[in-house]
Amino acid sequence: MLIIRKIHKWASIIVGIQFLLWLVSGIFFNTMDHTKAMGHSYKNHAHQHVEFNQSLFADPVVVLNSNRASISLTHTQLLGKPYYLLTHTKALYKNFKNDYTLVDAYTGESTIIDAQHATEIAKQSYSGPGDLVSVKTLQYPMDDFPKQQNAVWQINFSDDINTSVYIEVGSGRVVGHSDDDKRFADIFFMLHFMDYGSEGSFNNVQIILFAFVTLWLAFTGLIWTIDLGFRGQYKIKALAGTQKIKLFDKHQKSMGNITLSTHSNLLDGLIEHDIALPSSCGGGGTCGRCKVMITPPAKITSADHQHFSDGELQQGYRLACQHFSNDVQNMTLIDVTDAQKHTLTLTANQFISPTIKELRFQVKDVNKLNYKAGAFMRFFIPASTGISIPLNLPEQHKPHWQHIEHLEYEHLACTRNYSLSESSLSSDELVFTIKIQAAPHNDVLPGVGSNYLCNLHPGDSVDAIGPFEEFFAKRNSTKTMVLLGAGSGMAPLKSLISEQIALTNANQQQTRDMHFFYGARQEHDLLYADEFYRLAKSNEHFHYYPTLSKPNEDWLGSTGYVQQILQLNLSTMGDVTNIEFYLCGPQALMTETIDLLKANGVEDNQIAFDLFS
């Protein structure tokens, strides 16, 4: 299936690019000036047809007998004079390979279309202001008329659009006019008909190959869809059944039998039995942490291929989030966390910036959860109806949402991870700082999890599992802490800071120097700024570096990107070997900061990061 998915994705890129080209060229065709696109800007359409006394013409029989074998003889006129056009070889179309002889109708003498003759014909067909520039003969193929297979005279004029008139050598026929407007339009015809070989036809090799690529796209998509169906990815809850499986711990000790629904994947199904596997991607198959061993081995998914070696796959190693209970008879749990599923009740819900809210929850039936600062919880978002603009939006924040279109949408159940922004040492509530992910337009849904949670009302409940402790400060360390983040990356960093303050106040550890670098776009995006200013003023060991990338004129603090401010201050913090770095933010920020630190001699074991994106 991995090869099928790769073929499907590459085929979709090729088809998608060509569909975009069709769209662009189609728009051009509907808006273009057709006269200009045909090269007729300076074409003289007023040709005078002269009637001749055919009794004065040479005998057609004599003309036929005195020339090469011909299949037809027709009358034509050039520059007001009559001619016989003898056709020796006739193709299906005039532009295809034909063989002609032109004969003066009065004298019966053969006539050759030379440069002078062709120029006069071109001037008669031309109505523009330009002077004659050059005359030359062209053979097939030619750029302006790629389908013309017979030799032509090209007569060029010096007008504003570089007009060229093409006269067929054998017959004196005006093949056509071309100019800059037509040449520009020809680019779009080439893109639309995939005529990348400049054949002047849509019946070309490229479009035939494209048809096969499109067929492969449909065929691989069908195979992929069928495979997902067989693997249980398309489940109708009303038709879901149950499956009993034997469970073993990592030491192969039996944990008994459990019954799981065939509607939920193994990761979510185990939660119903209070068994939590580690997962930081929420079941997307990207983190590779929810490892189990399934026997007999289940079908291998592309995510399994990505995270396990061939040997591990043969042993039955799989990702629990990618499989369902009907894949399983026996399952061994490789790693189990102590996290449990809880019902959280919202106690407070407030905006702390135009796009970020602070949510406070109490845990039902539990007085308090203890956890290391920096932990996160996985929320179970139920199927529901959502809206694209937050409820109860304060008046001062409305301008920041006025460009968002109002949208009501249905979404399926899913899971999302959010970091706690308070330490369990400093708060009895579970506090989360969540950015409301907006949709750029109606073709894209807003962030389902953030919009659902941030539109809850006090008293509403939601299920979550955790806390999961993967990003935390080293205990019993006296090294300087440097914390750097941006946006809603504030959450785990604020939790770390509050934990350090609480531990110091409780005399559970020595005071540590902390340098907090936080980046935002504008001043109203600085989360908890007043709180950190007060802390920096009252605590000589805490240093706060708020940084704005797009500040207002009255901003007096640091400007630019927060990692740049870290670089400017790094040398003032002492020996880098005595510093621990804690980072949380978008991938680009994390990558650039880690590269900066390594360039300054910081070792990997000194850097901890929570890549929330």
C-alpha positions in Angstrom: 0.0 0.0 0.0 2.9 2.4 0.5 3.7 2.3 -3.2 0.0 2.7 -4.1 -0.1 5.8 -1.8 3.0 7.3 -3.3 1.8 6.7 -6.8 -1.6 8.3 -5.9 0.1 11.4 -4.3 2.4 12.0 -7.2 -0.3 11.5 -9.7 -2.5 13.9 -7.8 0.2 16.5 -8.0 0.5 16.2 -11.7 -3.3 16.2 -12.3 -3.7 19.1 -9.8 -1.1 21.2 -11.6 -2.7 20.6 -15.0 -6.2 21.3 -13.6 -4.8 24.7 -12.3 -3.4 25.4 -15.8 -6.8 24.6 -17.3 -8.5 26.9 -14.9 -6.0 29.8 -15.6 -6.1 29.3 -19.4 -9.9 28.9 -19.4 -10.3 32.2 -17.6 -8.0 33.8 -20.2 -10.1 32.4 -23.1 -13.3 33.9 -21.6 -11.7 37.3 -21.1 -9.4 37.7 -24.2 -10.0 39.8 -27.3 -10.6 37.1 -29.9 -9.6 39.4 -32.8 -6.2 40.0 -31.2 -5.8 36.3 -30.1 -6.3 35.3 -33.8 -3.6 37.7 -35.0 -6.2 39.7 -36.9 -5.4 43.2 -35.4 -3.9 44.4 -38.8 -5.6 41.9 -41.1 -7.3 43.3 -44.2 -10.7 41.6 -44.5 -11.9 43.6 -47.5 -10.7 41.5 -50.4 -12.1 42.4 -53.7 -13.3 39.4 -55.8 -12.8 40.1 -59.6 -15.0 38.4 -62.2 -13.0 37.3 -65.3 -14.0 36.4 -68.8 -13.1 32.7 -68.8 -13.3 32.5 -72.6 -9.9 34.2 -72.6 -8.4 31.6 -70.3 -6.0 29.0 -71.6 -7.6 25.6 -72.4 -7.7 23.7 -69.0 -7.0 20.4 -70.9 -3.9 21.8 -72.5 -2.8 23.1 -69.1 -3.3 19.7 -67.5 -1.5 17.9 -70.3 1.5 20.2 -70.2 2.1 19.8 -66.5 2.7 17.0 -64.1 -0.1 14.6 -63.4 -2.7 16.3 -61.3 -5.8 15.2 -59.5 -7.6 18.5 -59.7 -7.6 21.9 -61.4 -9.3 24.8 -59.7 -9.6 28.6 -60.3 -8.0 31.1 -57.9 -6.9 34.7 -58.0 -4.0 36.5 -56.6 -3.5 40.3 -56.7 -6.4 40.6 -59.0 -5.1 38.1 -61.6 -6.7 34.7 -62.4 -4.7 31.5 -62.0 -5.2 27.8 -62.3 -4.2 25.8 -59.2 -3.1 22.3 -60.1 -3.1 19.9 -57.2 -0.7 17.0 -57.6 -0.9 15.6 -54.0 -3.9 16.4 -51.9 -4.0 15.9 -48.1 -7.0 16.0 -45.8 -6.4 19.7 -44.8 -4.7 22.6 -46.6 -2.0 22.9 -43.9 -1.1 19.2 -44.3 1.5 18.2 -46.9 0.2 19.2 -50.3 1.8 19.6 -53.8 0.6 22.4 -56.0 1.5 24.1 -59.3 0.3 27.7 -60.0 -0.5 28.5 -63.7 -1.3 31.8 -65.2 -4.9 31.4 -66.5 -4.3 33.6 -69.5 -0.9 32.3 -70.7 -0.9 28.8 -69.3 2.6 29.5 -68.0 3.7 28.2 -64.6 4.1 30.9 -61.9 6.4 30.7 -59.0 5.6 32.6 -55.8 8.9 34.4 -55.3 9.8 36.9 -52.6 8.4 39.9 -54.5 5.2 38.1 -55.4 4.7 37.0 -51.8 5.4 40.5 -50.5 2.7 42.0 -52.7 0.2 39.4 -51.5 1.2 40.1 -47.9 0.8 43.8 -48.3 -2.7 43.3 -49.8 -3.6 41.2 -46.7 -2.0 43.7 -44.2 -3.8 46.9 -43.0 -1.4 48.1 -40.4 1.0 51.1 -40.2 4.2 49.2 -40.3 6.9 49.1 -42.9 8.3 46.0 -44.5 11.2 44.6 -42.4 12.2 41.3 -43.9 11.1 38.4 -46.1 12.3 34.8 -45.7 11.2 31.3 -46.4 10.4 28.8 -43.6 10.1 25.1 -43.7 8.1 22.8 -41.3 8.0 23.1 -38.4 7.4 26.8 -37.7 6.6 28.4 -34.3 3.7 30.6 -35.3 1.8 28.0 -37.3 3.1 24.6 -36.0 0.4 22.6 -38.0 1.5 24.2 -41.4 3.5 21.5 -43.1 4.1 23.3 -46.4 6.9 25.8 -47.1 5.9 29.4 -46.6 7.1 33.0 -47.0 7.3 35.0 -43.8 6.9 38.7 -44.4 7.6 40.8 -41.3 6.3 44.3 -40.6 7.6 46.9 -38.2 4.4 47.8 -36.3 3.8 47.9 -32.5 2.9 44.2 -32.3 5.5 42.8 -34.7 3.1 41.4 -37.3 4.2 38.6 -39.6 2.2 37.5 -42.6 2.6 33.9 -43.9 2.2 33.1 -47.6 2.2 29.5 -48.8 5.0 29.0 -51.5 3.2 26.5 -53.6 -0.3 28.1 -53.8 0.2 31.7 -52.8 -2.5 31.2 -50.1 -2.4 33.5 -47.1 -1.8 31.0 -44.3 -2.4 33.6 -41.6 -1.2 36.5 -39.6 0.7 36.3 -36.4 1.8 39.0 -33.9 2.7 39.5 -30.3 -0.9 39.2 -29.2 -1.4 35.9 -31.0 1.9 34.6 -29.7 0.8 35.4 -26.1 -2.5 33.7 -26.6 -0.8 30.7 -28.1 0.9 30.2 -24.8 -2.5 29.7 -23.2 -3.6 27.4 -26.0 -0.5 25.4 -25.5 -1.2 25.1 -21.7 -4.9 24.3 -22.2 -4.4 21.6 -24.8 -1.1 20.3 -23.2 0.6 20.9 -26.5 4.0 21.0 -24.9 5.6 19.6 -28.0 4.3 22.5 -30.1 2.4 20.2 -32.5 -0.5 22.6 -32.8 -2.9 19.8 -31.9 -4.6 18.5 -28.8 -4.2 14.9 -30.0 -0.6 14.7 -28.7 1.5 12.3 -26.7 1.4 14.6 -23.6 -2.4 14.5 -23.3 -2.4 10.7 -23.9 0.1 10.3 -21.0 -1.9 12.6 -18.9 -5.0 10.4 -19.5 -3.1 7.4 -18.2 -1.8 9.4 -15.1 -5.5 10.4 -14.4 -6.5 6.8 -14.8 -3.8 5.8 -12.3 -5.0 8.5 -9.9 -8.5 7.1 -10.0 -7.3 3.5 -9.9 -4.9 4.0 -7.0 -7.5 6.1 -5.2 -10.0 3.2 -5.5 -7.5 0.7 -4.2 -6.6 3.0 -1.3 -10.3 3.5 -0.5 -11.0 -0.2 -0.6 -7.9 -0.9 1.6 -9.1 1.7 4.2 -12.5 0.0 4.2 -11.0 -3.4 4.8 -8.9 -1.9 7.6 -12.0 -0.5 9.2 -11.3 3.2 8.6 -14.8 3.7 7.4 -17.1 2.7 10.3 -20.8 3.2 10.8 -21.2 3.5 14.5 -24.8 2.0 14.4 -23.3 -1.1 12.7 -20.3 -1.4 15.0 -19.7 -4.7 16.8 -17.4 -5.8 19.5 -14.3 -8.0 19.5 -12.8 -9.9 22.4 -9.0 -9.9 22.4 -6.3 -11.3 24.8 -4.1 -8.7 26.3 -0.5 -9.1 27.5 2.0 -6.7 29.2 5.5 -6.0 27.9 6.8 -9.0 29.9 4.2 -11.3 28.1 2.3 -11.6 31.3 -1.4 -12.1 30.6 -3.7 -9.2 31.5 -6.8 -11.2 30.7 -9.4 -10.6 28.0 -11.0 -7.3 27.1 -13.8 -6.4 24.7 -13.3 -3.5 22.3 -15.7 -1.8 19.9 -14.9 -2.3 16.2 -15.8 1.3 15.7 -12.9 2.8 17.6 -9.2 2.3 16.9 -7.1 0.4 19.5 -5.6 3.6 21.0 -9.1 5.0 21.8 -10.6 1.7 22.6 -8.1 1.0 25.3 -8.9 4.3 27.0 -12.4 2.9 27.7 -10.6 0.2 29.8 -8.4 2.9 31.6 -5.3 1.8 29.6 -3.5 4.8 28.1 -0.8 4.4 25.5 1.6 7.3 24.9 0.6 9.5 22.0 1.5 13.1 21.2 -0.2 13.3 17.7 -3.6 12.4 19.0 -3.9 9.3 16.8 -2.7 10.7 13.5 0.0 8.0 13.1 2.8 10.6 13.0 4.4 10.4 16.4 4.9 6.6 16.3 4.6 6.3 20.1 1.5 4.1 20.6 3.3 0.9 19.9 1.8 -2.5 20.4 2.5 -6.1 19.2 -0.3 -7.8 17.4 -0.4 -11.6 16.8 -1.0 -12.9 14.3 0.4 -9.8 12.6 -2.2 -7.5 11.2 -2.0 -5.8 7.8 0.7 -3.2 7.6 -0.3 0.4 7.1 1.9 3.1 5.6 2.3 4.7 9.1 3.5 1.3 10.4 6.1 1.2 7.6 7.3 4.6 8.6 8.0 3.8 12.2 9.1 0.1 12.3 11.9 -1.8 10.7 11.1 -4.9 8.5 12.1 -7.2 11.3 9.8 -5.4 13.8 6.9 -5.5 11.3 7.4 -9.3 10.9 7.2 -9.7 14.7 3.9 -7.9 14.7 4.8 -4.4 15.8 2.0 -2.0 14.9 0.7 1.5 15.8 -2.5 1.2 17.9 -4.0 4.3 16.4 -3.9 2.7 12.9 -5.7 -0.6 13.7 -9.1 -1.8 15.0 -10.1 -4.6 17.2 -11.2 -6.8 14.3 -7.5 -6.9 13.3 -6.5 -8.5 16.6 -6.6 -11.8 18.4 -3.7 -11.2 20.8 -2.1 -7.8 21.7 1.0 -7.0 23.7 1.3 -3.5 25.2 4.8 -2.2 24.7 4.5 1.0 26.8 1.6 2.1 29.0 1.4 5.4 30.8 -0.2 6.1 34.2 -2.5 8.7 32.6 -6.2 8.2 33.1 -9.4 9.4 31.5 -11.2 12.2 33.4 -14.3 14.3 32.9 -13.4 18.0 33.1 -16.0 20.7 34.0 -15.3 24.2 32.7 -15.2 26.8 35.5 -13.9 29.9 33.6 -13.5 30.9 30.0 -11.9 34.2 29.0 -10.0 35.9 26.1 -6.5 36.9 26.9 -5.8 38.1 23.4 -7.9 38.5 20.2 -7.3 34.9 19.2 -6.3 33.1 22.4 -8.4 32.0 25.4 -7.6 30.8 28.9 -9.8 27.8 30.0 -10.0 26.6 33.6 -11.4 23.2 34.5 -12.1 21.2 37.6 -11.7 17.4 37.5 -14.9 15.6 38.3 -14.7 13.1 41.3 -11.0 14.0 41.9 -9.8 16.8 44.1 -6.6 17.5 42.3 -4.3 16.0 39.7 -0.5 16.1 40.3 1.7 16.4 37.3 5.0 17.8 36.2 4.9 21.3 34.6 4.9 21.2 30.8 2.4 18.2 30.7 -0.4 18.0 28.2 -3.8 16.3 28.0 -5.6 14.7 25.1 -9.2 16.0 24.8 -12.0 13.9 23.2 -13.9 16.3 21.0 -17.4 14.9 20.3 -19.2 15.2 17.0 -20.9 18.5 17.0 -21.9 21.7 15.1 -19.3 24.5 15.1 -19.1 28.1 14.0 -16.2 30.0 12.5 -16.4 33.1 14.7 -16.1 32.7 18.5 -19.1 33.2 20.7 -19.3 36.2 23.1 -16.5 38.0 21.3 -15.5 41.1 23.2 -16.1 44.4 21.4 -12.4 45.3 21.4 -11.5 42.0 19.7 -14.1 42.1 16.9 -11.9 44.0 14.4 -9.5 41.1 14.5 -12.2 38.7 13.3 -14.0 40.9 10.8 -12.3 39.3 7.8 -13.5 35.8 8.8 -16.7 34.7 7.0 -19.5 33.4 9.2 -19.7 29.6 8.8 -21.7 26.9 10.5 -20.3 23.4 10.0 -20.6 19.9 11.2 -17.6 18.0 12.4 -16.9 14.4 13.4 -15.5 13.2 16.7 -11.8 13.6 17.1 -9.0 14.0 19.7 -6.7 17.0 20.2 -3.7 17.6 22.6 -3.3 20.8 24.6 -0.6 21.8 27.1 -1.4 22.9 30.7 -0.4 26.4 31.4 -0.3 26.2 35.2 1.7 23.9 37.4 -0.2 21.6 39.8 1.9 23.3 42.5 0.4 26.7 41.8 -3.2 25.8 40.9 -5.9 23.3 41.9 -7.5 23.8 38.5 -6.4 22.5 35.1 -5.6 25.7 33.1 -5.1 25.7 29.3 -4.1 28.5 27.0 -5.7 27.7 23.6 -5.4 29.5 20.3 -8.7 29.6 18.3 -7.7 28.4 14.9 -9.6 30.4 12.3 -10.4 29.3 8.7 -9.0 31.4 5.9 -12.1 30.9 3.8 -15.2 28.7 3.6 -13.5 25.9 1.7 -11.4 25.1 4.8 -12.9 24.2 8.2 -11.6 26.1 11.3 -9.7 24.2 14.0 -12.3 21.7 15.2 -10.8 21.2 18.7 -9.9 24.7 19.6 -13.3 26.1 18.4 -15.2 23.5 20.3 -13.4 24.0 23.6 -13.2 27.8 23.4 -17.0 27.9 22.8 -17.8 25.9 25.9 -19.7 27.6 28.7 -18.9 27.4 32.4 -20.6 24.2 33.7 -20.1 22.3 30.4 -18.0 19.1 30.6 -15.6 17.3 28.3 -13.6 14.1 28.5 -9.8 14.2 28.5 -7.0 11.8 29.2 -3.7 12.6 30.9 -1.7 14.5 32.0 1.1 13.2 29.9 4.6 14.2 31.1 7.0 14.4 28.2 8.3 18.0 28.3 9.4 19.0 31.8 12.2 20.8 33.7 15.0 18.8 35.2 14.6 18.5 39.0 17.5 19.1 41.4 19.3 21.2 38.8 20.8 24.6 39.6 21.5 25.5 36.0 20.2 28.7 34.4 16.9 28.1 32.6 16.3 29.8 29.2 12.7 29.5 28.0 11.7 30.6 24.5 8.3 30.5 22.8 5.8 32.3 20.7 2.0 32.3 20.4 0.2 29.6 22.3 3.6 28.0 22.9 3.2 30.1 26.0 1.3 27.4 27.8 3.9 24.8 28.8 6.5 27.6 29.4 4.3 29.5 31.8 3.7 26.2 33.5 7.4 25.6 33.9 7.9 29.1 35.3 5.1 28.8 37.8 6.5 25.4 39.0 10.0 26.8 39.5 8.6 29.7 41.5 6.5 27.4 43.6 9.4 25.0 44.3 11.7 27.9 45.3 9.0 29.4 47.6 8.5 26.0 49.3 12.3 25.7 49.8 12.3 22.5 47.8 15.1 23.6 45.5 17.7 26.3 45.2 16.8 29.5 43.3 17.5 29.2 39.6 18.0 32.1 37.1 15.3 32.1 34.5 15.3 34.1 31.2 12.0 34.1 29.4 12.0 35.1 25.7 8.5 35.4 24.2 7.6 36.5 20.7 4.3 37.9 19.3 3.2 40.0 16.4 1.7 43.1 18.2 1.4 44.2 21.8 -2.1 42.9 22.3 -0.8 39.4 21.4 1.6 39.4 24.4 0.0 36.9 26.8 0.1 37.5 30.5 2.5 40.4 29.9 1.5 42.3 33.1 2.0 39.2 35.2 5.5 38.6 33.8 6.4 42.3 34.2 5.5 42.1 37.9 7.4 38.9 38.3 10.5 40.4 36.7 10.2 43.4 38.9 9.8 41.4 42.2 12.1 38.5 41.5 15.8 39.3 40.6 16.3 35.8 39.2 13.5 36.2 36.6 14.2 38.1 33.3 11.5 38.8 30.8 12.2 39.6 27.1 8.9 40.4 25.2 9.5 40.8 21.5 7.2 42.0 18.7 7.7 41.3 15.0 5.2 44.0 13.9 5.1 46.6 16.7 3.2 49.8 16.8 5.1 53.1 16.7 4.8 53.5 20.5 6.4 50.1 21.4 9.7 50.7 23.3 10.7 47.0 23.7 12.6 44.5 21.5 11.5 44.2 17.9 12.1 41.4 15.4 12.0 37.7 15.9 12.4 36.3 19.4 15.2 33.9 18.4 17.2 36.9 17.2 16.8 38.6 20.6 18.0 35.3 22.2 21.1 35.4 20.0 21.9 39.0 21.1 21.6 38.2 24.8 23.1 34.7 24.8 26.6 35.8 25.6 25.4 37.7 28.7 24.1 34.6 30.5 27.4 33.0 31.2 28.9 29.7 30.1 26.4 27.9 27.7 27.3 24.6 29.3 25.6 25.8 32.5 22.3 26.6 30.7 19.2 24.5 30.0 17.0 25.5 27.1 13.2 24.9 27.0 11.5 25.8 23.7 7.9 25.7 22.5 6.5 27.2 19.3 6.0 26.7 15.6 8.3 24.4 13.6 10.2 27.2 11.8 10.9 28.9 15.2 12.1 25.7 16.8 14.4 24.7 13.8 16.0 28.1 13.6 16.5 28.3 17.4 18.0 24.8 17.7 20.4 25.6 14.8 21.4 28.8 16.6 22.1 27.0 19.9 24.1 24.3 18.3 26.2 26.9 16.4 27.0 28.3 19.8 28.2 25.0 21.3 25.0 23.9 23.0 24.7 20.1 23.3 21.5 18.2 22.4 21.0 17.1 26.1 20.7 20.8 27.1 17.7 21.4 24.8 14.2 20.3 25.5 11.4 21.3 23.2 7.6 20.9 22.8 6.7 21.2 19.1 3.0 22.1 19.5 2.4 22.5 15.7 
